């Protein structure tokens, strides 16, 4: 009898959850930030759910295909029970959520906010605490895969949230990514993304250095790439870098500025937790040098030109 009662209770709970998800999926999903990543993510989201989007750039807003357009963040909060953010920095995320005209003041009780941005874990936790006091749920869910992954809905998504919030988020995350993994509570998604970008940035740096060394010693970088790509040096970062370096073509997508910002967050987290990260510190300084040389708006393989300009290639 006890087993039967427990089964009935679980079935009732499942029915309530399904009904709630069904109601949410019938509503518009809010999407704030329609840039290099947010634009294609919102359009992929719109293939499965109605989307109401907003961006401070009128040109980005007008260029966003397949979604409805809002005039303000407040309009999105009034219309949507699930809202996604894709914004360029932790400071902007904090302002959009906690600022004087922020979402925290207008989101409905019971709503869900998911931040897809690369953010400082401390900011994510601060936002979650404030929203919880208003009965609003929060997940930090940064993404990896670049502009190509955003366009193809093949992103890897690292989620920091409670298990129930993660389950609530999953149908929406599946519209924009290939995988969504619950790493831990709020902030853990951001930590995973910073580690991801530590590895990515260090790899970009050593690829640029190695290809410059090869070129200086008479080895064609394209032939070098073909020789090593199936070995242990092979990676998505190598695949992206080789063609750009061979053609001296550094068109973003992702930029030196963006990756430098992410490594500054990783170094701040390391300082807070007294964790030495010397490889990341070296990669960060190379990115800062690339910014100083005028490559901030270029794609990350442009750091090759630091060695090229100094006679390295």
Buried (B, 14 or more C-beta within 10 A) or exposed (E): EEEEEEEEEEEEEEEEEEEEBEEBBEBBBBBBBBBBBBBBBBBBBBEBBBBBBBBBEEEBBEEBEEBBBBEEBBBBBBBBBBBBBBBBBBEBBBBBBBEEEBBBBBBBEEBBBBBBBBBBBBBBBBBBEBBEEBEBBBBBBBBBBBBBBBBBBBBBBBBBBBEEBBEBBBBBBBBBBEEBEBBBBBBBBBBBBBBBBBBBBBBBBBBBBBBBBBBEEEEEBBEBBEEBEEEEBEBBBBEBBBEBBBEEEBEBBBBBBBBBBBBBBBBBBBEEEEEEBEBBBEBBEBBBBBBEBEBBBBBBBBBBBBBBEEEBB
